[in-house]
Amino acid sequence: MAPAVVHPATVTFIDEQPHRAVNVDASAYYGGSEAHTRSRTYSHSYLHGYNPKKLPAFQEDWHLRPRRMSHDEKSVTAPRRFLIDVEETIRVVLEQEDTDGDFQISVTDAGPKMMALGTATSNGFKTFDIRGTYMLSNLLQELALARDHNRKRIVLDEARLTENPVDRLSRMIKHSFWHSLTRRIDGEGLEIITADPKNRTGRVNPRIYVPHGEPAMAEYYRQVAKDKPHMNLDVQVLPEKPDDPLFVKSLNSKPGILALAMNEVDDGKGGKTLKGIPFIVPGARFNELYNWDSYFIALGLLVDGQVSMAKGMVEHFIFEIKHYGKILNGSRSYYLCRTQPPFLTDMALQIYNQLDRSDLSSNREWLKRAIQAAIKEYHTIWVAEPRMDPKTGLSRYRPDGLGIPPETEATHFTHILEPYAAKHGLSVLEFSEKYNDGVLKEPGLDEYFLHDRSVRESGHDTTYRFEKRCANLGTIDLQCLLYKYEVDIGTAIREVFDDELELDEDFPLAPFPPSVKSYANPHRERSRSRPQTSDEWFERAEFRKQIIDKYLWNENKGLYFDYDTVAEQQILYESVTAFWALWAGCASEEQCWKLVTRSLKKFEVLGGLVSGTEESRGKISLDRPNRQWDYPYAWPPHQIMTWVGLERYGYLDEAQRLAYRFLYMMTTAFVDFNGVVPEKFDAVKLSHLVDAEYGNQGIDFKMVPREGFGWMNSAYQVGLSFLTSHMRRAVAACTSPEVFFGAGVSGISGETAQSTTNLPPTDPLFLAMETLNLS
């Protein structure tokens, strides 16, 4: 009788493993123990890590090899699995397939797009070819994830490589991307969050600014600085009024992160300490808490069941309004004068509706704090001067501030500054320093930067829609958001707070109805003088609807337009934000019908909705380059707001069609470009390879995408909720919208429709090559 084969007790063989879930998060898939294969003799087993080295396929005359499966094992029951040496296979994949050297396998790489992998059940002797960009890029991603988990050798299920791309991307967003984008501001999270790619001062040591009135927080961070001397953490306490423009400008040379909300927790030693509340950042160069990004991120979090994370982000906004006077553009010192489009009320109400119903009183108290903060922000920011125009009653993006925005790239304003520098006989750098210091006065430049700051506060930085006039515009998007604030606050007071809400903080209330005379009166009613009731908020909403119709609606064109409060005329730039009126509910049924039947086709292209029309943008040249918030670019906020608005008014078919277009564009990029999830798209060319202004964010990664991009992640998760199961399967198969919906159904007309009926422009490889200018 043959002797028994003895092997180490810790070894697990593949055939002894219970069936495992395949399409799960990497930590679950690669987190267990290594499995080995059996062989006929112990001397041939791979227990000691031996794996035959395979040459790249192109060195083996791959084009002469037998057709797929002719040389493979035959199995009709067991799923195929591969035995893989992680580091060696990474080397071979990159050497063979990554022909442009960017550590990604994309449709533009010129490799053979085929690789033989040894099957696990044959101990690696028999092979099976995996083919195509998607399978190979998934292989590279899986190998990178295995390396993350310190795996030298893996048994990889083929199903990981052929996974439905819609399921794969949605899973990665839910289980991986959100986690990678999570930050905390406390002793444990400071080293990550203080890193600022936008810091051009040359100083890399971290600095944190703590608000006035938080002595315990200041002491906490001073202790962190003592406990972690290697960080060289600089802790500063802000003055009581931290948004004074002169003071904020003085911080430009010493930028830092702003402290956010914290919870008091047990320190494990019988005492108490502070712990930062986690939040999600947009990603890439935006490594801090942002205002309107956070709203759209929260929508995705709610779809994925992460209610606590979304709730924590509202806590930070409440903290910012209390200590910094507003929800900041971002939580860095150079943003102290600036806010962004307001979404707090809808964000809070959506979260409130998903809170655990077991503690209704606690939920009610949380919502009360959020609504109180929103009321303060409304009165002290959005309907207060200088943002309020008392003559029309329209609110504007019009922040305070002095000098050149420091967070931009070094050469961003060179073309603006050069004429002024030449006028004074200085270099651009010398002039910039003297202008920022107030030594040189240039009223024309002051006006330019007033509008530039306003563009940045609008979130739409930058666009020809706002060029040199943004601070004067009552924009359709801002009026819609404030109408929603007024309705949300009134509804919450009536439905949750028994039609009476006391305000805890003391601040001046904006006069109503607004007028030049009422705003000139220095004696204002105070917030604590009386409770808030729903009637006054619904009156404010009705008044705003009236001025939207009076100043912004254009009956002849069937579209809303921005209104210039200085020139006293509509600005006839066609913006997709007109559809925000549907999201807010301030459009009549007739106005909605005209928007859908007459104007939607102006913005709808192959990949969804563009920011504005090509006609409104105007011609592009070397002297007039493209702007990233103009045609042909598509952004998640515009898609989501329009989907929700159309559904609200009963135009579900249109909402689904638009969602399909955008998710198709996202999915094809994910399949063809190594899992990329970018900040924005060229929706006409279906390309993420964008070179306007800052280029694109979320595309610079090696081997495996780890973050995606905040609001693009959300657009995918929210968009999937609009699709039928049939649509979802079609998106997974990368079925073009023109094929799925058929000619004449899309709503596109004119030259755009003609261009989308040609097959080559809808082919991802053709579009990618065209973008790269490859022949």
C-alpha positions in Angstrom: 0.0 0.0 0.0 1.3 3.4 -0.9 2.4 5.6 2.0 0.2 8.5 2.9 1.4 11.9 1.7 2.1 14.2 4.6 1.7 17.9 4.2 1.8 20.9 6.6 -1.2 21.2 8.8 -1.9 24.7 7.8 -2.2 23.9 4.1 -5.7 24.0 2.5 -6.3 22.4 -0.8 -8.7 23.8 -3.4 -10.9 20.7 -3.4 -11.3 20.9 0.4 -12.5 24.5 0.3 -16.3 25.1 0.7 -18.0 27.0 -2.1 -17.2 30.7 -1.7 -18.9 33.8 -2.9 -17.2 35.2 -6.0 -18.4 38.7 -6.7 -17.8 40.2 -3.3 -15.5 42.9 -2.0 -11.8 42.3 -2.2 -11.3 42.1 1.5 -13.7 39.2 1.7 -12.4 37.5 -1.4 -8.7 37.8 -0.7 -8.8 38.0 3.1 -8.8 34.3 3.9 -6.0 31.8 3.9 -4.2 30.6 0.7 -5.4 27.5 -1.0 -3.1 25.0 -2.8 -3.7 22.4 -5.5 -2.9 18.7 -5.4 -0.6 16.9 -7.8 0.1 13.3 -8.6 3.4 13.4 -6.7 4.4 15.5 -3.7 7.6 16.6 -5.5 5.5 18.3 -8.2 3.1 20.0 -5.9 3.3 23.8 -5.7 3.1 24.0 -1.9 6.4 25.8 -1.9 5.2 28.5 -4.3 6.7 27.2 -7.5 4.9 28.3 -10.6 6.2 28.0 -14.2 7.1 31.3 -15.8 5.2 32.0 -19.0 6.6 34.3 -21.6 4.4 37.1 -22.9 1.9 35.8 -25.5 3.3 37.8 -28.3 6.6 35.8 -27.9 4.8 32.6 -28.4 3.1 33.3 -31.7 -0.2 33.8 -30.0 -2.0 34.3 -33.3 -1.1 30.8 -34.4 -2.5 29.1 -31.2 -5.5 26.9 -31.3 -9.0 28.4 -31.0 -10.3 29.0 -27.5 -10.9 25.9 -25.4 -9.4 23.4 -27.9 -6.5 22.7 -25.5 -8.4 23.1 -22.2 -9.9 20.8 -19.7 -13.5 20.1 -20.2 -15.9 20.7 -17.4 -19.6 21.1 -17.5 -20.2 21.6 -13.8 -17.4 23.3 -11.9 -16.7 27.0 -12.5 -13.3 27.7 -14.0 -10.6 28.9 -11.6 -7.1 30.0 -12.3 -3.9 29.4 -10.4 -1.9 32.6 -10.5 1.4 33.8 -9.2 0.5 37.4 -8.4 3.8 39.4 -9.0 4.8 37.4 -12.0 1.5 37.8 -13.7 1.4 41.5 -12.9 4.8 41.8 -14.7 3.6 39.8 -17.7 0.3 41.6 -18.1 1.9 45.1 -17.9 4.8 44.1 -20.3 2.4 42.5 -22.8 -0.7 44.7 -22.7 0.1 48.1 -21.2 1.7 49.5 -24.3 1.3 53.2 -23.3 2.9 52.6 -19.9 0.2 54.1 -17.7 -0.3 51.0 -15.6 -3.8 50.6 -17.0 -5.2 48.2 -19.7 -7.5 50.2 -21.9 -9.0 50.0 -25.4 -6.3 52.2 -26.7 -3.5 49.9 -25.7 -2.0 48.0 -28.7 -1.3 44.7 -27.0 -2.7 41.3 -28.2 -5.5 41.5 -25.7 -5.1 37.8 -24.9 -3.4 35.9 -22.1 -3.2 32.2 -21.2 -3.7 31.4 -17.5 -3.1 28.1 -15.9 -6.3 26.4 -14.5 -6.4 25.5 -10.9 -7.8 22.0 -11.3 -4.9 21.1 -13.6 -2.4 22.5 -11.2 -1.5 25.1 -13.8 -0.5 22.7 -16.6 -3.6 23.3 -18.7 -4.4 26.8 -19.7 -7.3 28.9 -20.8 -7.2 32.1 -22.8 -8.7 35.2 -21.3 -9.4 37.8 -24.0 -10.4 41.4 -24.5 -9.8 44.7 -22.7 -12.4 44.1 -20.0 -11.2 40.7 -18.8 -7.6 41.7 -18.9 -8.1 45.0 -17.1 -10.2 43.1 -14.5 -7.3 40.7 -14.2 -4.9 43.5 -13.5 -7.3 45.0 -11.0 -7.7 41.7 -9.2 -3.9 41.2 -9.0 -3.5 44.6 -7.5 -6.1 43.9 -4.9 -4.5 40.5 -4.1 -1.2 42.3 -3.7 -2.9 44.8 -1.3 -3.8 41.8 0.8 -0.2 40.4 0.7 -1.2 37.4 -1.4 1.7 35.9 -3.4 -0.4 33.3 -5.1 -4.1 33.2 -5.6 -6.8 30.9 -7.0 -8.9 33.3 -9.1 -12.5 32.6 -10.2 -13.1 33.3 -13.9 -16.4 34.9 -12.8 -14.3 37.8 -11.2 -13.0 38.6 -14.7 -16.3 38.2 -16.6 -18.5 39.9 -13.9 -21.4 41.9 -15.2 -19.9 45.4 -15.5 -22.9 47.1 -14.0 -22.8 44.8 -11.0 -19.1 45.2 -10.7 -19.0 49.0 -10.8 -22.0 49.3 -8.4 -20.3 46.8 -6.0 -17.0 48.7 -6.1 -18.7 52.0 -5.4 -20.6 50.5 -2.5 -17.9 48.4 -0.8 -14.7 50.1 -1.9 -14.9 53.6 -3.3 -16.9 55.1 -0.4 -14.4 53.6 2.0 -11.4 55.0 0.2 -13.0 58.5 0.1 -13.8 58.5 3.8 -11.9 61.0 6.0 -11.9 62.0 9.6 -10.4 65.1 11.2 -8.9 64.0 14.5 -5.6 62.5 15.7 -6.0 59.4 13.6 -7.1 61.0 10.4 -5.1 64.3 10.3 -2.2 63.0 8.3 -4.4 62.0 5.4 -6.8 65.0 5.4 -4.2 67.7 5.8 -2.5 66.7 2.5 -3.6 69.5 0.1 -2.7 69.1 -3.6 -3.8 72.7 -4.1 -1.3 74.1 -1.7 1.3 76.1 -3.7 3.1 77.8 -0.8 5.8 75.1 -0.7 5.1 74.4 3.0 4.0 70.8 3.5 3.8 70.7 7.3 0.1 70.3 8.3 -1.9 73.2 9.9 -5.3 73.1 11.5 -7.5 76.1 12.3 -9.9 75.6 15.2 -13.0 77.9 15.5 -13.4 80.4 18.3 -15.5 79.1 21.1 -14.2 75.5 21.0 -11.5 75.4 23.7 -11.8 71.7 24.3 -11.2 71.1 20.6 -8.2 73.4 20.5 -6.7 71.6 23.5 -7.4 68.2 21.9 -5.4 69.2 18.7 -2.6 70.7 20.8 -2.3 67.4 22.6 -2.2 65.6 19.2 0.6 67.8 18.2 2.5 66.8 21.3 1.8 63.1 20.9 2.8 63.1 17.2 5.8 65.4 17.0 6.8 63.9 13.6 3.8 65.7 12.1 5.0 69.2 13.0 1.3 70.1 13.4 0.6 73.8 13.7 -2.6 74.4 15.7 -4.2 77.9 15.3 -7.4 79.3 16.8 -9.5 81.5 14.6 -11.0 84.9 15.7 -14.7 85.2 16.5 -15.4 86.5 12.9 -13.2 84.2 10.8 -14.6 85.3 7.4 -13.3 88.9 7.4 -11.9 89.3 3.9 -8.6 91.0 5.1 -8.1 88.2 7.6 -8.8 85.4 5.1 -6.4 87.0 2.7 -3.7 87.0 5.4 -4.0 83.2 5.6 -3.2 82.7 2.0 0.5 82.2 2.8 -0.3 79.8 5.6 -3.2 77.6 4.4 -4.7 74.9 6.6 -7.6 72.5 7.1 -10.5 73.8 9.1 -11.7 71.8 12.2 -15.1 70.1 11.8 -17.6 68.5 14.1 -16.5 65.9 16.7 -18.1 63.5 19.1 -17.1 63.0 22.7 -16.3 59.3 23.2 -14.7 57.1 25.9 -10.9 57.1 25.7 -10.6 53.5 27.0 -8.9 54.7 30.2 -11.9 55.8 32.1 -12.0 59.3 30.7 -13.3 61.1 27.6 -11.8 62.3 24.4 -12.9 63.7 21.0 -13.3 61.7 17.8 -13.9 63.2 14.4 -17.2 62.4 12.6 -16.3 60.6 9.3 -17.3 62.2 5.9 -16.7 61.6 2.2 -14.5 63.8 0.1 -14.9 64.2 -3.7 -11.5 62.7 -4.4 -8.3 63.4 -6.5 -7.1 67.0 -5.8 -10.2 67.7 -3.7 -9.3 66.2 -0.3 -11.6 68.1 2.0 -15.4 68.4 2.8 -17.2 70.2 0.0 -20.7 71.8 0.1 -22.7 70.8 -3.0 -20.5 67.8 -3.7 -21.6 66.4 -0.4 -25.3 66.6 -1.2 -24.9 64.5 -4.3 -22.5 62.2 -2.5 -25.2 61.8 0.2 -27.8 60.7 -2.3 -25.5 57.8 -3.3 -24.8 57.0 0.3 -28.5 56.7 1.0 -29.0 54.4 -2.0 -26.1 52.2 -0.6 -27.6 52.2 2.9 -24.9 54.4 4.5 -27.4 56.7 6.4 -25.0 57.3 9.3 -22.3 58.6 7.0 -24.7 61.0 5.3 -26.1 62.1 8.6 -22.5 62.9 9.8 -22.0 65.2 6.8 -25.1 67.2 7.9 -23.5 67.4 11.3 -20.5 69.1 9.8 -22.7 71.6 7.9 -24.5 72.5 11.1 -21.0 73.0 12.7 -19.8 75.1 9.8 -22.9 77.4 9.9 -22.4 77.9 13.6 -18.7 78.6 13.6 -17.8 79.8 10.2 -21.1 81.6 9.3 -21.9 79.5 6.3 -21.6 76.0 4.7 -18.2 76.5 3.2 -17.2 75.9 -0.4 -14.6 73.6 1.1 -13.1 73.0 4.6 -9.8 74.9 3.9 -8.8 78.3 5.2 -8.9 79.9 1.7 -12.6 79.1 1.4 -13.7 81.0 4.5 -15.4 83.8 2.5 -17.2 81.5 0.1 -20.1 79.1 0.1 -21.7 77.0 -2.7 -25.1 76.1 -4.0 -27.4 75.4 -0.9 -28.9 71.9 -0.5 -29.0 71.5 3.2 -32.8 71.2 3.7 -33.4 68.5 1.1 -30.3 66.6 2.3 -31.5 66.7 5.9 -35.1 65.7 5.1 -34.0 62.8 2.9 -31.8 61.5 5.7 -34.5 62.1 8.3 -36.9 59.9 6.3 -34.4 57.0 6.4 -33.4 57.2 10.1 -34.2 54.4 12.5 -37.8 54.9 13.7 -37.0 53.4 17.1 -36.0 56.8 18.5 -38.4 59.3 17.0 -37.6 62.0 19.6 -33.9 61.9 18.9 -34.6 62.0 15.1 -36.8 65.0 15.6 -34.2 66.8 17.6 -31.6 66.1 15.0 -33.8 67.5 12.2 -34.6 70.5 14.4 -30.9 71.4 14.6 -30.5 71.0 10.8 -33.5 73.2 10.0 -32.4 75.8 12.5 -29.0 75.9 10.9 -30.6 76.2 7.4 -32.8 79.1 8.6 -29.7 80.9 9.9 -27.8 80.3 6.6 -30.8 81.5 4.6 -31.2 84.8 6.5 -27.6 85.7 7.0 -26.2 84.6 3.7 -28.7 84.0 0.9 -31.2 86.8 1.5 -28.7 89.2 3.1 -26.6 91.7 1.2 -24.5 91.6 -0.9 -26.0 88.4 -2.2 -29.5 89.7 -2.2 -30.6 92.3 -4.8 -33.3 94.2 -2.9 -34.7 95.8 -6.1 -35.7 92.5 -7.7 -35.7 90.2 -4.7 -33.3 87.8 -6.5 -30.4 86.2 -4.7 -26.9 86.0 -6.3 -23.6 84.2 -5.9 -21.6 87.2 -4.6 -19.0 86.3 -1.9 -16.7 88.6 -0.2 -12.9 88.3 -0.7 -9.8 90.1 -1.8 -7.0 89.3 -4.2 -6.3 86.3 -6.4 -7.9 83.0 -5.4 -4.9 81.0 -4.0 -6.3 77.5 -4.6 -6.1 77.7 -8.4 -3.2 76.4 -10.4 -0.2 78.7 -10.7 -0.8 79.7 -14.3 -4.6 79.8 -14.2 -4.8 83.7 -14.3 -1.6 84.4 -16.3 -3.5 85.6 -19.3 -5.6 88.0 -17.2 -2.6 89.4 -15.2 -0.2 89.8 -18.1 -1.6 93.1 -19.4 -1.7 94.6 -15.9 1.9 93.4 -15.2 3.1 94.9 -18.4 1.4 98.2 -17.6 3.5 98.4 -14.4 6.7 97.0 -16.0 6.6 94.0 -13.7 6.6 90.2 -14.2 3.4 88.5 -13.5 4.7 87.1 -10.3 5.9 90.5 -9.0 2.6 92.1 -10.0 0.6 89.4 -8.3 2.4 89.9 -5.1 2.0 93.7 -5.1 -1.7 93.4 -6.1 -2.4 90.9 -3.4 -0.7 93.0 -0.8 -2.7 96.1 -1.8 0.3 98.0 -3.0 -1.1 98.3 -6.5 -4.7 99.2 -7.1 -6.5 98.0 -10.1 -10.3 98.5 -10.0 -10.8 96.6 -13.2 -9.0 93.6 -11.8 -11.0 93.9 -8.6 -14.2 93.6 -10.7 -12.8 90.6 -12.5 -12.0 88.7 -9.3 -15.4 89.6 -7.8 -17.0 87.7 -10.7 -14.4 85.0 -10.6 -15.1 84.3 -6.9 -18.8 84.3 -7.6 -18.3 81.7 -10.4 -16.5 79.5 -7.8 -19.2 80.0 -5.3 -21.8 78.9 -7.9 -19.9 75.6 -8.3 -19.8 76.1 -12.0 -16.2 77.1 -12.3 -15.8 78.0 -15.0 -18.2 78.7 -17.9 -18.8 81.4 -20.5 -22.3 81.7 -19.0 -20.9 83.6 -16.1 -17.9 85.3 -17.7 -17.3 88.7 -16.1 -20.9 89.0 -14.8 -21.6 86.2 -12.4 -21.8 88.4 -9.3 -24.6 90.4 -10.9 -26.7 87.4 -12.0 -29.8 86.1 -10.3 -29.3 82.6 -11.6 -32.1 80.1 -12.2 -30.3 77.4 -10.3 -29.9 79.5 -7.1 -33.5 80.7 -7.2 -34.7 77.1 -7.5 -32.6 76.0 -4.6 -33.8 78.8 -2.3 -37.4 78.1 -3.3 -36.8 74.5 -2.2 -35.3 75.8 1.0 -38.4 77.9 1.7 -40.8 75.0 0.9 -38.8 72.5 2.9 -38.5 74.7 5.9 -42.2 75.5 5.9 -43.1 71.8 5.4 -40.8 70.7 8.2 -42.2 73.3 10.6 -45.8 72.3 9.8 -45.4 68.5 9.6 -42.7 67.8 12.3 -42.7 70.8 14.7 -46.4 71.4 15.1 -46.2 74.6 13.1 -44.0 76.4 15.6 -40.2 76.4 15.7 -38.1 78.4 18.2 -34.6 79.4 17.1 -31.8 79.0 19.5 -29.2 81.3 17.9 -29.6 85.1 17.7 -29.2 86.7 14.3 -31.0 89.4 12.2 -33.9 88.2 10.0 -34.0 89.5 6.5 -36.9 91.8 5.7 -39.9 90.5 3.7 -41.0 91.3 1.2 -37.6 92.6 0.1 -37.2 96.2 -1.2 -34.5 98.8 -1.3 -36.2 100.7 1.5 -36.6 97.7 3.8 -33.0 96.6 3.4 -31.8 100.2 4.1 -33.5 100.1 7.5 -30.8 99.2 10.1 -33.3 98.0 12.7 -34.0 94.4 11.9 -36.2 91.8 13.6 -34.1 89.3 15.5 -34.4 85.5 15.2 -35.3 84.9 18.9 -38.1 87.5 19.0 -40.7 85.0 17.9 -41.2 81.4 16.8 -41.1 80.5 13.1 -44.3 79.4 11.5 -44.9 77.6 8.2 -47.1 80.3 6.7 -44.3 82.8 6.5 -42.0 80.3 4.7 -44.7 79.4 2.2 -45.3 83.1 1.6 -41.6 83.5 0.8 -41.7 80.5 -1.5 -44.7 81.9 -3.4 -43.0 85.3 -3.7 -39.9 83.6 -5.1 -42.0 81.7 -7.6 -43.5 85.0 -8.8 -40.1 86.7 -9.3 -38.8 83.6 -11.0 -41.6 83.8 -13.5 -41.2 87.6 -13.8 -37.5 87.8 -14.3 -36.3 84.4 -15.4 -39.0 82.6 -17.4 -39.0 83.3 -21.2 -42.3 82.3 -22.6 -41.2 82.6 -26.2 -38.3 80.3 -25.8 -39.9 77.9 -23.3 -36.9 78.1 -21.0 -35.6 79.8 -17.8 -32.7 82.2 -18.1 -30.4 84.0 -15.6 -31.2 87.7 -15.0 -28.6 90.4 -14.8 -29.6 92.7 -11.9 -27.3 95.4 -13.0 -28.0 95.4 -16.8 -31.7 94.6 -15.9 -32.1 92.0 -18.6 -32.2 88.3 -19.1 -28.9 86.6 -20.2 -29.9 84.4 -23.1 -27.3 81.7 -22.4 -29.1 78.3 -22.5 -28.3 76.3 -19.4 -29.4 72.9 -18.4 -29.9 74.2 -14.9 -33.3 75.5 -16.1 -34.5 72.0 -15.4 -33.7 72.5 -11.7 -37.1 74.2 -11.6 -38.7 70.8 -12.0 -36.6 69.4 -9.1 -37.6 72.3 -6.9 -41.3 72.1 -8.0 -41.5 75.8 -8.9 -42.5 75.3 -12.5 -46.2 75.1 -13.5 -47.4 72.1 -15.5 -47.5 74.2 -18.6 -43.9 75.5 -18.0 -42.8 71.9 -17.5 -44.5 70.7 -20.7 -42.7 73.5 -22.6 -39.3 72.7 -21.0 -39.7 69.0 -22.0 -41.1 69.4 -25.5 -39.3 72.5 -26.6 -36.0 72.7 -24.7 -34.9 69.3 -23.5 -33.7 68.3 -27.0 -31.3 71.3 -27.0 -29.3 69.6 -24.2 -29.7 65.9 -24.9 -26.8 64.2 -26.6 -25.6 60.7 -26.9 -24.2 60.5 -23.3 -26.9 62.4 -21.5 -27.3 66.2 -20.8 -24.6 68.7 -21.6 -24.2 71.8 -19.4 -25.3 74.3 -22.0 -25.9 74.5 -25.7 -23.1 74.8 -28.3 -24.7 77.9 -29.7 -24.7 79.6 -26.3 -21.1 78.7 -25.6 -19.9 80.2 -28.9 -16.9 79.3 -31.0 -13.8 77.9 -29.5 -10.3 79.0 -30.5 -6.8 79.3 -29.1 -7.7 82.7 -27.7 -11.0 81.4 -26.4 -10.5 77.9 -25.0 -13.2 75.6 -23.9 -14.5 75.8 -20.3 -15.3 72.7 -18.4 -18.9 73.7 -17.4 -19.9 74.4 -21.0 -20.8 72.3 -24.0 -19.9 69.4 -24.6 -19.3 68.4 -21.0 -21.7 66.5 -18.8 -21.7 66.6 -15.0 -23.5 64.4 -12.4 -25.4 67.2 -10.6 -27.1 68.3 -13.8 -28.1 64.7 -14.6 -29.4 63.8 -11.2 -31.4 67.0 -10.8 -33.1 66.6 -14.2 -33.9 62.9 -13.6 -35.5 63.7 -10.3 -37.3 66.7 -11.7 -38.7 64.9 -14.7 -39.9 62.0 -12.5 -41.6 64.5 -10.2 -43.7 65.9 -13.0 -44.6 62.5 -14.4 -42.1 62.4 -17.3 -40.6 59.0 -16.2 -39.8 57.8 -19.7 -37.7 60.9 -20.4 -36.0 60.5 -17.0 -35.2 56.9 -17.7 -33.9 57.6 -21.2 -31.5 60.3 -19.9 -30.4 58.1 -17.0 -29.7 55.3 -19.5 -27.6 57.5 -21.7 -25.4 58.7 -18.8 -25.0 55.2 -17.3 -24.2 53.8 -20.7 -21.4 56.4 -21.1 -20.1 55.6 -17.6 -20.2 51.8 -18.2 -18.5 51.9 -21.5 -15.7 54.0 -20.0 -15.5 51.6 -17.0 -15.3 48.6 -19.4 -12.9 50.1 -21.9 -10.6 52.1 -19.6 -9.6 49.9 -16.7 -12.5 50.7 -14.4 -12.2 54.5 -14.6 -14.9 56.7 -12.9 -14.0 60.3 -13.6 -15.2 63.7 -12.4 -17.0 64.6 -15.7 -17.4 63.5 -19.4 -17.4 64.9 -22.9 -20.9 63.6 -23.5 -20.8 64.1 -27.3 -17.7 62.0 -27.8 -18.4 59.7 -24.8 -14.9 60.4 -23.5 -13.4 61.0 -20.1 -10.2 62.2 -21.8 -11.0 65.9 -21.2 -8.4 68.6 -21.5 -10.5 71.7 -20.7 -9.1 73.8 -17.9 -8.1 71.4 -15.1 -8.4 68.3 -17.2 -10.2 65.5 -15.5 -10.1 64.2 -12.0 -10.3 60.5 -10.9 -8.4 59.1 -13.8 -4.8 59.0 -12.4 -4.5 55.6 -10.8 -2.3 52.6 -11.2 -3.8 49.2 -12.0 -7.0 49.5 -10.0 -9.4 52.4 -9.4 -9.7 53.0 -5.7 -12.0 56.0 -5.3 -13.8 56.8 -8.5 -15.1 60.3 -8.0 -17.6 61.3 -5.3 -20.6 62.6 -7.2 -20.0 60.4 -10.3 -20.2 57.4 -8.0 -23.5 58.7 -6.7 -24.8 59.3 -10.2 -24.3 55.6 -11.0 -26.0 54.4 -7.9 -28.9 56.9 -8.2 -29.2 56.3 -12.0 -29.5 52.6 -11.5 -32.6 53.2 -9.4 -34.3 54.8 -12.5 -33.6 51.9 -14.8 -35.8 48.9 -15.4 -34.2 45.4 -15.2 -34.3 45.3 -19.0 -32.5 48.6 -19.2 -29.9 47.5 -16.7 -29.1 44.4 -18.7 -28.8 46.5 -21.9 -26.4 48.9 -20.1 -24.3 45.9 -18.9 -24.1 44.8 -22.6 -23.0 48.3 -23.6 -25.9 48.7 -25.9 -25.9 52.1 -27.4 -28.9 54.3 -26.6 -29.5 54.8 -30.3 -29.8 51.0 -30.7 -31.8 50.5 -27.5 -34.3 53.4 -28.0 -34.3 53.3 -31.8 -34.2 56.2 -34.2 -36.6 59.1 -33.6 -37.3 58.1 -30.0 -34.4 59.9 -28.3 -35.7 63.4 -28.4 -32.5 64.6 -30.1 -33.0 66.7 -33.2 -31.0 68.6 -35.8 -27.3 68.2 -36.3 -26.9 66.4 -33.0 -29.3 63.7 -34.2 -27.6 63.3 -37.5 -24.2 62.9 -35.9 -25.5 60.2 -33.5 -26.9 58.0 -36.3 -23.5 57.4 -37.8 -22.0 54.2 -36.4 -18.3 55.3 -36.1 -18.9 58.2 -33.6 -20.6 55.8 -31.2 -17.8 53.3 -31.2 -15.8 53.6 -28.0 -12.5 52.8 -29.6 -13.1 55.2 -32.5 -14.0 58.0 -30.0 -11.0 57.2 -27.8 -8.6 57.3 -30.7 -10.1 60.5 -31.9 -9.7 62.1 -28.5 -6.1 61.0 -28.3 -5.4 62.2 -31.9 -4.1 58.8 -32.9 -4.2 57.7 -36.5 
